[in-house]
Every structure is written in structure tokens, then in C-alpha cells.
Amino acid sequence: MIEIKTTVISMSVHRADKNPIFGEGVTHVSLQDDAGGPFIELRQCDDQSEMGMIKLDMEELDAALVAARLLMAGWPGEVD
């Protein structure tokens, strides 16, 4: 029997009253791997952000850091 595993590779950081998928201030924190090892990618999907620019207030930055650490801890082979 083949072992099946689930790994969380993306989280959304957003205000409680906002849609977690799209909107102003919604930040997606994701694990990526380009064969050189895992790294964190931050994306915002709103019409206000300039291409390539991420805008986070202090609370959002703290939440994104927590999300990134959780994702990295769940990456196969990673140790805390």
C-alpha cells in the first residue's frame, strides 16, 4: 500500500473581516522549492499593490512570520 501524506504549503494572513483569498491587505505565505531547498514566498492579490511590492503593517508582519515558521516546521525533513 502506498503511504499518502498531506503537507500544508500555503497560508493566508488577513484581517478577520476580510476574504482570505483576495482583497486589500490579504497576504499569502507559501513554501516554494526550486530544487535548491525550500523558501518562503509572500504574495498579495489586490488591485492596490504595485507589481512586486508587498505592504504589511507590524501586526501583519508578525502573523506572516508565524505562518512562515509553521510552514517550514511542516516541510518534510525540516527540524525545529
mmCIF file as gemmi writes it, N, C-alpha and C atoms, coordinates in Angstrom:
data_model
loop_
_atom_site.group_PDB
_atom_site.id
_atom_site.type_symbol
_atom_site.label_atom_id
_atom_site.label_alt_id
_atom_site.label_comp_id
_atom_site.label_asym_id
_atom_site.label_entity_id
_atom_site.label_seq_id
_atom_site.pdbx_PDB_ins_code
_atom_site.Cartn_x
_atom_site.Cartn_y
_atom_site.Cartn_z
_atom_site.occupancy
_atom_site.B_iso_or_equiv
_atom_site.pdbx_formal_charge
_atom_site.auth_seq_id
_atom_site.auth_asym_id
_atom_site.pdbx_PDB_model_num
ATOM 1 N N . MET Axp A 1 ? 0.84 -1.182 0 1 0 ? 1 A 1
ATOM 2 C CA . MET Axp A 1 ? 0 0 0 1 0 ? 1 A 1
ATOM 3 C C . MET Axp A 1 ? 0.888 1.25 0 1 0 ? 1 A 1
ATOM 4 N N . ILE Axp A 2 ? 0.508 2.24 -0.776 1 0 ? 2 A 1
ATOM 5 C CA . ILE Axp A 2 ? 1.243 3.493 -0.863 1 0 ? 2 A 1
ATOM 6 C C . ILE Axp A 2 ? 0.838 4.389 0.305 1 0 ? 2 A 1
ATOM 7 N N . GLU Axp A 3 ? 1.84 4.971 0.971 1 0 ? 3 A 1
ATOM 8 C CA . GLU Axp A 3 ? 1.566 5.911 2.058 1 0 ? 3 A 1
ATOM 9 C C . GLU Axp A 3 ? 1.201 7.267 1.457 1 0 ? 3 A 1
ATOM 10 N N . ILE Axp A 4 ? 0.102 7.837 1.925 1 0 ? 4 A 1
ATOM 11 C CA . ILE Axp A 4 ? -0.349 9.142 1.473 1 0 ? 4 A 1
ATOM 12 C C . ILE Axp A 4 ? -0.148 10.125 2.616 1 0 ? 4 A 1
ATOM 13 N N . LYS Axp A 5 ? 0.4 11.296 2.306 1 0 ? 5 A 1
ATOM 14 C CA . LYS Axp A 5 ? 0.683 12.301 3.313 1 0 ? 5 A 1
ATOM 15 C C . LYS Axp A 5 ? 0.141 13.64 2.846 1 0 ? 5 A 1
ATOM 16 N N . THR Axp A 6 ? -0.264 14.483 3.766 1 0 ? 6 A 1
ATOM 17 C CA . THR Axp A 6 ? -0.656 15.848 3.434 1 0 ? 6 A 1
ATOM 18 C C . THR Axp A 6 ? 0.352 16.804 4.074 1 0 ? 6 A 1
ATOM 19 N N . THR Axp A 7 ? 0.698 17.846 3.336 1 0 ? 7 A 1
ATOM 20 C CA . THR Axp A 7 ? 1.625 18.86 3.827 1 0 ? 7 A 1
ATOM 21 C C . THR Axp A 7 ? 1.043 20.23 3.501 1 0 ? 7 A 1
ATOM 22 N N . VAL Axp A 8 ? 0.9 21.055 4.505 1 0 ? 8 A 1
ATOM 23 C CA . VAL Axp A 8 ? 0.402 22.415 4.297 1 0 ? 8 A 1
ATOM 24 C C . VAL Axp A 8 ? 1.53 23.233 3.679 1 0 ? 8 A 1
ATOM 25 N N . ILE Axp A 9 ? 1.266 23.853 2.523 1 0 ? 9 A 1
ATOM 26 C CA . ILE Axp A 9 ? 2.3 24.632 1.848 1 0 ? 9 A 1
ATOM 27 C C . ILE Axp A 9 ? 1.904 26.092 1.644 1 0 ? 9 A 1
ATOM 28 N N . SER Axp A 10 ? 0.706 26.499 2.097 1 0 ? 10 A 1
ATOM 29 C CA . SER Axp A 10 ? 0.284 27.88 1.924 1 0 ? 10 A 1
ATOM 30 C C . SER Axp A 10 ? -0.686 28.278 3.03 1 0 ? 10 A 1
ATOM 31 N N . MET Axp A 11 ? -0.576 29.533 3.473 1 0 ? 11 A 1
ATOM 32 C CA . MET Axp A 11 ? -1.486 30.088 4.476 1 0 ? 11 A 1
ATOM 33 C C . MET Axp A 11 ? -1.844 31.506 4.055 1 0 ? 11 A 1
ATOM 34 N N . SER Axp A 12 ? -3.013 31.962 4.477 1 0 ? 12 A 1
ATOM 35 C CA . SER Axp A 12 ? -3.455 33.317 4.192 1 0 ? 12 A 1
ATOM 36 C C . SER Axp A 12 ? -3.437 34.134 5.48 1 0 ? 12 A 1
ATOM 37 N N . VAL Axp A 13 ? -2.84 35.314 5.42 1 0 ? 13 A 1
ATOM 38 C CA . VAL Axp A 13 ? -2.813 36.246 6.545 1 0 ? 13 A 1
ATOM 39 C C . VAL Axp A 13 ? -3.734 37.397 6.167 1 0 ? 13 A 1
ATOM 40 N N . HIS Axp A 14 ? -4.775 37.609 6.978 1 0 ? 14 A 1
ATOM 41 C CA . HIS Axp A 14 ? -5.785 38.614 6.628 1 0 ? 14 A 1
ATOM 42 C C . HIS Axp A 14 ? -6.527 39.063 7.875 1 0 ? 14 A 1
ATOM 43 N N . ARG Axp A 15 ? -7.131 40.224 7.787 1 0 ? 15 A 1
ATOM 44 C CA . ARG Axp A 15 ? -7.976 40.705 8.88 1 0 ? 15 A 1
ATOM 45 C C . ARG Axp A 15 ? -9.208 39.81 8.969 1 0 ? 15 A 1
ATOM 46 N N . ALA Axp A 16 ? -9.734 39.654 10.174 1 0 ? 16 A 1
ATOM 47 C CA . ALA Axp A 16 ? -10.849 38.725 10.412 1 0 ? 16 A 1
ATOM 48 C C . ALA Axp A 16 ? -12.079 39.046 9.559 1 0 ? 16 A 1
ATOM 49 N N . ASP Axp A 17 ? -12.271 40.297 9.195 1 0 ? 17 A 1
ATOM 50 C CA . ASP Axp A 17 ? -13.457 40.675 8.42 1 0 ? 17 A 1
ATOM 51 C C . ASP Axp A 17 ? -13.212 40.676 6.91 1 0 ? 17 A 1
ATOM 52 N N . LYS Axp A 18 ? -12.071 40.165 6.474 1 0 ? 18 A 1
ATOM 53 C CA . LYS Axp A 18 ? -11.729 40.161 5.045 1 0 ? 18 A 1
ATOM 54 C C . LYS Axp A 18 ? -11.771 38.759 4.456 1 0 ? 18 A 1
ATOM 55 N N . ASN Axp A 19 ? -11.984 38.687 3.167 1 0 ? 19 A 1
ATOM 56 C CA . ASN Axp A 19 ? -11.931 37.43 2.426 1 0 ? 19 A 1
ATOM 57 C C . ASN Axp A 19 ? -10.483 36.943 2.445 1 0 ? 19 A 1
ATOM 58 N N . PRO Axp A 20 ? -10.216 35.686 2.809 1 0 ? 20 A 1
ATOM 59 C CA . PRO Axp A 20 ? -8.841 35.209 2.895 1 0 ? 20 A 1
ATOM 60 C C . PRO Axp A 20 ? -8.166 34.947 1.55 1 0 ? 20 A 1
ATOM 61 N N . ILE Axp A 21 ? -8.921 35.032 0.455 1 0 ? 21 A 1
ATOM 62 C CA . ILE Axp A 21 ? -8.361 34.718 -0.853 1 0 ? 21 A 1
ATOM 63 C C . ILE Axp A 21 ? -7.939 35.964 -1.616 1 0 ? 21 A 1
ATOM 64 N N . PHE Axp A 22 ? -8.753 37.018 -1.583 1 0 ? 22 A 1
ATOM 65 C CA . PHE Axp A 22 ? -8.482 38.2 -2.391 1 0 ? 22 A 1
ATOM 66 C C . PHE Axp A 22 ? -8.948 39.432 -1.643 1 0 ? 22 A 1
ATOM 67 N N . GLY Axp A 23 ? -8.185 40.483 -1.738 1 0 ? 23 A 1
ATOM 68 C CA . GLY Axp A 23 ? -8.593 41.748 -1.162 1 0 ? 23 A 1
ATOM 69 C C . GLY Axp A 23 ? -7.418 42.528 -0.627 1 0 ? 23 A 1
ATOM 70 N N . GLU Axp A 24 ? -7.686 43.784 -0.321 1 0 ? 24 A 1
ATOM 71 C CA . GLU Axp A 24 ? -6.639 44.653 0.197 1 0 ? 24 A 1
ATOM 72 C C . GLU Axp A 24 ? -6.082 44.116 1.506 1 0 ? 24 A 1
ATOM 73 N N . GLY Axp A 25 ? -4.778 43.98 1.585 1 0 ? 25 A 1
ATOM 74 C CA . GLY Axp A 25 ? -4.13 43.536 2.805 1 0 ? 25 A 1
ATOM 75 C C . GLY Axp A 25 ? -4.102 42.036 3.011 1 0 ? 25 A 1
ATOM 76 N N . VAL Axp A 26 ? -4.598 41.258 2.054 1 0 ? 26 A 1
ATOM 77 C CA . VAL Axp A 26 ? -4.554 39.8 2.172 1 0 ? 26 A 1
ATOM 78 C C . VAL Axp A 26 ? -3.202 39.323 1.65 1 0 ? 26 A 1
ATOM 79 N N . THR Axp A 27 ? -2.462 38.616 2.509 1 0 ? 27 A 1
ATOM 80 C CA . THR Axp A 27 ? -1.129 38.149 2.138 1 0 ? 27 A 1
ATOM 81 C C . THR Axp A 27 ? -1.091 36.636 2.161 1 0 ? 27 A 1
ATOM 82 N N . HIS Axp A 28 ? -0.606 36.047 1.089 1 0 ? 28 A 1
ATOM 83 C CA . HIS Axp A 28 ? -0.451 34.601 1.01 1 0 ? 28 A 1
ATOM 84 C C . HIS Axp A 28 ? 1.009 34.27 1.308 1 0 ? 28 A 1
ATOM 85 N N . VAL Axp A 29 ? 1.213 33.436 2.317 1 0 ? 29 A 1
ATOM 86 C CA . VAL Axp A 29 ? 2.541 32.978 2.709 1 0 ? 29 A 1
ATOM 87 C C . VAL Axp A 29 ? 2.645 31.536 2.236 1 0 ? 29 A 1
ATOM 88 N N . SER Axp A 30 ? 3.604 31.266 1.353 1 0 ? 30 A 1
ATOM 89 C CA . SER Axp A 30 ? 3.715 29.937 0.758 1 0 ? 30 A 1
ATOM 90 C C . SER Axp A 30 ? 5.133 29.414 0.821 1 0 ? 30 A 1
ATOM 91 N N . LEU Axp A 31 ? 5.23 28.098 0.871 1 0 ? 31 A 1
ATOM 92 C CA . LEU Axp A 31 ? 6.507 27.423 0.71 1 0 ? 31 A 1
ATOM 93 C C . LEU Axp A 31 ? 6.713 27.154 -0.768 1 0 ? 31 A 1
ATOM 94 N N . GLN Axp A 32 ? 7.904 27.416 -1.258 1 0 ? 32 A 1
ATOM 95 C CA . GLN Axp A 32 ? 8.266 27.109 -2.632 1 0 ? 32 A 1
ATOM 96 C C . GLN Axp A 32 ? 9.581 26.346 -2.594 1 0 ? 32 A 1
ATOM 97 N N . ASP Axp A 33 ? 9.89 25.638 -3.668 1 0 ? 33 A 1
ATOM 98 C CA . ASP Axp A 33 ? 11.145 24.903 -3.748 1 0 ? 33 A 1
ATOM 99 C C . ASP Axp A 33 ? 11.567 24.85 -5.209 1 0 ? 33 A 1
ATOM 100 N N . ASP Axp A 34 ? 12.7 25.452 -5.512 1 0 ? 34 A 1
ATOM 101 C CA . ASP Axp A 34 ? 13.201 25.444 -6.883 1 0 ? 34 A 1
ATOM 102 C C . ASP Axp A 34 ? 14.35 24.449 -7.041 1 0 ? 34 A 1
ATOM 103 N N . ALA Axp A 35 ? 14.307 23.365 -6.274 1 0 ? 35 A 1
ATOM 104 C CA . ALA Axp A 35 ? 15.309 22.3 -6.247 1 0 ? 35 A 1
ATOM 105 C C . ALA Axp A 35 ? 16.567 22.707 -5.492 1 0 ? 35 A 1
ATOM 106 N N . GLY Axp A 36 ? 16.59 23.927 -4.944 1 0 ? 36 A 1
ATOM 107 C CA . GLY Axp A 36 ? 17.712 24.374 -4.134 1 0 ? 36 A 1
ATOM 108 C C . GLY Axp A 36 ? 17.361 24.381 -2.661 1 0 ? 36 A 1
ATOM 109 N N . GLY Axp A 37 ? 16.186 23.868 -2.334 1 0 ? 37 A 1
ATOM 110 C CA . GLY Axp A 37 ? 15.704 23.872 -0.953 1 0 ? 37 A 1
ATOM 111 C C . GLY Axp A 37 ? 14.518 24.804 -0.802 1 0 ? 37 A 1
ATOM 112 N N . PRO Axp A 38 ? 13.756 24.624 0.259 1 0 ? 38 A 1
ATOM 113 C CA . PRO Axp A 38 ? 12.542 25.412 0.434 1 0 ? 38 A 1
ATOM 114 C C . PRO Axp A 38 ? 12.831 26.874 0.766 1 0 ? 38 A 1
ATOM 115 N N . PHE Axp A 39 ? 11.925 27.746 0.327 1 0 ? 39 A 1
ATOM 116 C CA . PHE Axp A 39 ? 11.991 29.153 0.688 1 0 ? 39 A 1
ATOM 117 C C . PHE Axp A 39 ? 10.569 29.685 0.815 1 0 ? 39 A 1
ATOM 118 N N . ILE Axp A 40 ? 10.421 30.832 1.471 1 0 ? 40 A 1
ATOM 119 C CA . ILE Axp A 40 ? 9.113 31.44 1.704 1 0 ? 40 A 1
ATOM 120 C C . ILE Axp A 40 ? 8.836 32.466 0.606 1 0 ? 40 A 1
ATOM 121 N N . GLU Axp A 41 ? 7.607 32.427 0.092 1 0 ? 41 A 1
ATOM 122 C CA . GLU Axp A 41 ? 7.15 33.399 -0.892 1 0 ? 41 A 1
ATOM 123 C C . GLU Axp A 41 ? 5.966 34.151 -0.299 1 0 ? 41 A 1
ATOM 124 N N . LEU Axp A 42 ? 5.977 35.47 -0.399 1 0 ? 42 A 1
ATOM 125 C CA . LEU Axp A 42 ? 4.86 36.313 0.037 1 0 ? 42 A 1
ATOM 126 C C . LEU Axp A 42 ? 4.204 36.916 -1.191 1 0 ? 42 A 1
ATOM 127 N N . ARG Axp A 43 ? 2.861 36.862 -1.232 1 0 ? 43 A 1
ATOM 128 C CA . ARG Axp A 43 ? 2.101 37.447 -2.351 1 0 ? 43 A 1
ATOM 129 C C . ARG Axp A 43 ? 0.894 38.172 -1.815 1 0 ? 43 A 1
ATOM 130 N N . GLN Axp A 44 ? 0.549 39.252 -2.463 1 0 ? 44 A 1
ATOM 131 C CA . GLN Axp A 44 ? -0.705 39.94 -2.184 1 0 ? 44 A 1
ATOM 132 C C . GLN Axp A 44 ? -1.482 40.014 -3.487 1 0 ? 44 A 1
ATOM 133 N N . CYS Axp A 45 ? -2.774 39.795 -3.407 1 0 ? 45 A 1
ATOM 134 C CA . CYS Axp A 45 ? -3.627 39.755 -4.592 1 0 ? 45 A 1
ATOM 135 C C . CYS Axp A 45 ? -4.7 40.834 -4.487 1 0 ? 45 A 1
ATOM 136 N N . ASP Axp A 46 ? -4.286 42.079 -4.646 1 0 ? 46 A 1
ATOM 137 C CA . ASP Axp A 46 ? -5.272 43.151 -4.657 1 0 ? 46 A 1
ATOM 138 C C . ASP Axp A 46 ? -4.906 44.161 -5.733 1 0 ? 46 A 1
ATOM 139 N N . ASP Axp A 47 ? -5.836 45.022 -6.043 1 0 ? 47 A 1
ATOM 140 C CA . ASP Axp A 47 ? -5.618 45.987 -7.112 1 0 ? 47 A 1
ATOM 141 C C . ASP Axp A 47 ? -4.778 47.18 -6.665 1 0 ? 47 A 1
ATOM 142 N N . GLN Axp A 48 ? -4.53 47.314 -5.36 1 0 ? 48 A 1
ATOM 143 C CA . GLN Axp A 48 ? -3.821 48.471 -4.839 1 0 ? 48 A 1
ATOM 144 C C . GLN Axp A 48 ? -2.301 48.3 -4.833 1 0 ? 48 A 1
ATOM 145 N N . SER Axp A 49 ? -1.822 47.057 -4.755 1 0 ? 49 A 1
ATOM 146 C CA . SER Axp A 49 ? -0.387 46.817 -4.651 1 0 ? 49 A 1
ATOM 147 C C . SER Axp A 49 ? 0.294 46.976 -6.009 1 0 ? 49 A 1
ATOM 148 N N . GLU Axp A 50 ? 1.448 47.597 -5.982 1 0 ? 50 A 1
ATOM 149 C CA . GLU Axp A 50 ? 2.252 47.696 -7.188 1 0 ? 50 A 1
ATOM 150 C C . GLU Axp A 50 ? 2.89 46.336 -7.451 1 0 ? 50 A 1
ATOM 151 N N . MET Axp A 51 ? 3.16 46.038 -8.708 1 0 ? 51 A 1
ATOM 152 C CA . MET Axp A 51 ? 3.761 44.769 -9.087 1 0 ? 51 A 1
ATOM 153 C C . MET Axp A 51 ? 5.049 44.543 -8.303 1 0 ? 51 A 1
ATOM 154 N N . GLY Axp A 52 ? 5.138 43.42 -7.616 1 0 ? 52 A 1
ATOM 155 C CA . GLY Axp A 52 ? 6.345 43.072 -6.881 1 0 ? 52 A 1
ATOM 156 C C . GLY Axp A 52 ? 6.475 43.708 -5.511 1 0 ? 52 A 1
ATOM 157 N N . MET Axp A 53 ? 5.496 44.481 -5.078 1 0 ? 53 A 1
ATOM 158 C CA . MET Axp A 53 ? 5.584 45.157 -3.793 1 0 ? 53 A 1
ATOM 159 C C . MET Axp A 53 ? 4.614 44.524 -2.801 1 0 ? 53 A 1
ATOM 160 N N . ILE Axp A 54 ? 5.102 44.219 -1.611 1 0 ? 54 A 1
ATOM 161 C CA . ILE Axp A 54 ? 4.278 43.689 -0.533 1 0 ? 54 A 1
ATOM 162 C C . ILE Axp A 54 ? 4.221 44.752 0.552 1 0 ? 54 A 1
ATOM 163 N N . LYS Axp A 55 ? 3.019 45.066 1.024 1 0 ? 55 A 1
ATOM 164 C CA . LYS Axp A 55 ? 2.854 46.06 2.082 1 0 ? 55 A 1
ATOM 165 C C . LYS Axp A 55 ? 2.231 45.382 3.296 1 0 ? 55 A 1
ATOM 166 N N . LEU Axp A 56 ? 2.968 45.378 4.42 1 0 ? 56 A 1
ATOM 167 C CA . LEU Axp A 56 ? 2.497 44.749 5.65 1 0 ? 56 A 1
ATOM 168 C C . LEU Axp A 56 ? 2.629 45.741 6.8 1 0 ? 56 A 1
ATOM 169 N N . ASP Axp A 57 ? 1.575 45.844 7.635 1 0 ? 57 A 1
ATOM 170 C CA . ASP Axp A 57 ? 1.749 46.61 8.859 1 0 ? 57 A 1
ATOM 171 C C . ASP Axp A 57 ? 2.404 45.692 9.895 1 0 ? 57 A 1
ATOM 172 N N . MET Axp A 58 ? 2.742 46.19 11.05 1 0 ? 58 A 1
ATOM 173 C CA . MET Axp A 58 ? 3.505 45.415 12.033 1 0 ? 58 A 1
ATOM 174 C C . MET Axp A 58 ? 2.78 44.14 12.457 1 0 ? 58 A 1
ATOM 175 N N . GLU Axp A 59 ? 1.461 44.222 12.677 1 0 ? 59 A 1
ATOM 176 C CA . GLU Axp A 59 ? 0.702 43.038 13.082 1 0 ? 59 A 1
ATOM 177 C C . GLU Axp A 59 ? 0.678 41.994 11.966 1 0 ? 59 A 1
ATOM 178 N N . GLU Axp A 60 ? 0.53 42.444 10.734 1 0 ? 60 A 1
ATOM 179 C CA . GLU Axp A 60 ? 0.525 41.521 9.606 1 0 ? 60 A 1
ATOM 180 C C . GLU Axp A 60 ? 1.899 40.871 9.432 1 0 ? 60 A 1
ATOM 181 N N . LEU Axp A 61 ? 2.954 41.636 9.64 1 0 ? 61 A 1
ATOM 182 C CA . LEU Axp A 61 ? 4.297 41.092 9.532 1 0 ? 61 A 1
ATOM 183 C C . LEU Axp A 61 ? 4.526 40.005 10.577 1 0 ? 61 A 1
ATOM 184 N N . ASP Axp A 62 ? 4.091 40.262 11.812 1 0 ? 62 A 1
ATOM 185 C CA . ASP Axp A 62 ? 4.215 39.252 12.867 1 0 ? 62 A 1
ATOM 186 C C . ASP Axp A 62 ? 3.445 37.987 12.502 1 0 ? 62 A 1
ATOM 187 N N . ALA Axp A 63 ? 2.223 38.149 11.993 1 0 ? 63 A 1
ATOM 188 C CA . ALA Axp A 63 ? 1.396 36.994 11.628 1 0 ? 63 A 1
ATOM 189 C C . ALA Axp A 63 ? 2.015 36.235 10.45 1 0 ? 63 A 1
ATOM 190 N N . ALA Axp A 64 ? 2.583 36.96 9.482 1 0 ? 64 A 1
ATOM 191 C CA . ALA Axp A 64 ? 3.231 36.304 8.34 1 0 ? 64 A 1
ATOM 192 C C . ALA Axp A 64 ? 4.461 35.523 8.798 1 0 ? 64 A 1
ATOM 193 N N . LEU Axp A 65 ? 5.196 36.053 9.76 1 0 ? 65 A 1
ATOM 194 C CA . LEU Axp A 65 ? 6.365 35.348 10.289 1 0 ? 65 A 1
ATOM 195 C C . LEU Axp A 65 ? 5.949 34.063 11.004 1 0 ? 65 A 1
ATOM 196 N N . VAL Axp A 66 ? 4.875 34.13 11.79 1 0 ? 66 A 1
ATOM 197 C CA . VAL Axp A 66 ? 4.361 32.931 12.46 1 0 ? 66 A 1
ATOM 198 C C . VAL Axp A 66 ? 3.942 31.898 11.419 1 0 ? 66 A 1
ATOM 199 N N . ALA Axp A 67 ? 3.224 32.342 10.388 1 0 ? 67 A 1
ATOM 200 C CA . ALA Axp A 67 ? 2.782 31.421 9.334 1 0 ? 67 A 1
ATOM 201 C C . ALA Axp A 67 ? 3.986 30.788 8.633 1 0 ? 67 A 1
ATOM 202 N N . ALA Axp A 68 ? 4.989 31.581 8.327 1 0 ? 68 A 1
ATOM 203 C CA . ALA Axp A 68 ? 6.179 31.056 7.652 1 0 ? 68 A 1
ATOM 204 C C . ALA Axp A 68 ? 6.881 30.011 8.512 1 0 ? 68 A 1
ATOM 205 N N . ARG Axp A 69 ? 6.994 30.272 9.801 1 0 ? 69 A 1
ATOM 206 C CA . ARG Axp A 69 ? 7.649 29.304 10.692 1 0 ? 69 A 1
ATOM 207 C C . ARG Axp A 69 ? 6.845 28.009 10.793 1 0 ? 69 A 1
ATOM 208 N N . LEU Axp A 70 ? 5.517 28.119 10.833 1 0 ? 70 A 1
ATOM 209 C CA . LEU Axp A 70 ? 4.673 26.919 10.863 1 0 ? 70 A 1
ATOM 210 C C . LEU Axp A 70 ? 4.835 26.103 9.592 1 0 ? 70 A 1
ATOM 211 N N . LEU Axp A 71 ? 4.856 26.775 8.453 1 0 ? 71 A 1
ATOM 212 C CA . LEU Axp A 71 ? 5.014 26.079 7.177 1 0 ? 71 A 1
ATOM 213 C C . LEU Axp A 71 ? 6.369 25.387 7.096 1 0 ? 71 A 1
ATOM 214 N N . MET Axp A 72 ? 7.429 26.076 7.485 1 0 ? 72 A 1
ATOM 215 C CA . MET Axp A 72 ? 8.759 25.479 7.439 1 0 ? 72 A 1
ATOM 216 C C . MET Axp A 72 ? 8.872 24.296 8.388 1 0 ? 72 A 1
ATOM 217 N N . ALA Axp A 73 ? 8.238 24.378 9.545 1 0 ? 73 A 1
ATOM 218 C CA . ALA Axp A 73 ? 8.278 23.272 10.504 1 0 ? 73 A 1
ATOM 219 C C . ALA Axp A 73 ? 7.593 22.037 9.947 1 0 ? 73 A 1
ATOM 220 N N . GLY Axp A 74 ? 6.623 22.22 9.057 1 0 ? 74 A 1
ATOM 221 C CA . GLY Axp A 74 ? 5.909 21.091 8.474 1 0 ? 74 A 1
ATOM 222 C C . GLY Axp A 74 ? 6.541 20.538 7.208 1 0 ? 74 A 1
ATOM 223 N N . TRP Axp A 75 ? 7.6 21.21 6.7 1 0 ? 75 A 1
ATOM 224 C CA . TRP Axp A 75 ? 8.262 20.751 5.488 1 0 ? 75 A 1
ATOM 225 C C . TRP Axp A 75 ? 8.99 19.456 5.761 1 0 ? 75 A 1
ATOM 226 N N . PRO Axp A 76 ? 8.827 18.443 4.913 1 0 ? 76 A 1
ATOM 227 C CA . PRO Axp A 76 ? 9.476 17.161 5.143 1 0 ? 76 A 1
ATOM 228 C C . PRO Axp A 76 ? 10.984 17.31 5.334 1 0 ? 76 A 1
ATOM 229 N N . GLY Axp A 77 ? 11.484 16.72 6.409 1 0 ? 77 A 1
ATOM 230 C CA . GLY Axp A 77 ? 12.911 16.739 6.673 1 0 ? 77 A 1
ATOM 231 C C . GLY Axp A 77 ? 13.402 17.913 7.466 1 0 ? 77 A 1
ATOM 232 N N . GLU Axp A 78 ? 12.557 18.899 7.722 1 0 ? 78 A 1
ATOM 233 C CA . GLU Axp A 78 ? 12.969 20.066 8.491 1 0 ? 78 A 1
ATOM 234 C C . GLU Axp A 78 ? 12.911 19.756 9.98 1 0 ? 78 A 1
ATOM 235 N N . VAL Axp A 79 ? 13.813 20.332 10.717 1 0 ? 79 A 1
ATOM 236 C CA . VAL Axp A 79 ? 13.875 20.158 12.161 1 0 ? 79 A 1
ATOM 237 C C . VAL Axp A 79 ? 13.774 21.512 12.811 1 0 ? 79 A 1
ATOM 238 N N . ASP Axp A 80 ? 13.021 21.608 13.913 1 0 ? 80 A 1
ATOM 239 C CA . ASP Axp A 80 ? 12.905 22.893 14.637 1 0 ? 80 A 1
ATOM 240 C C . ASP Axp A 80 ? 14.213 23.283 15.265 1 0 ? 80 A 1
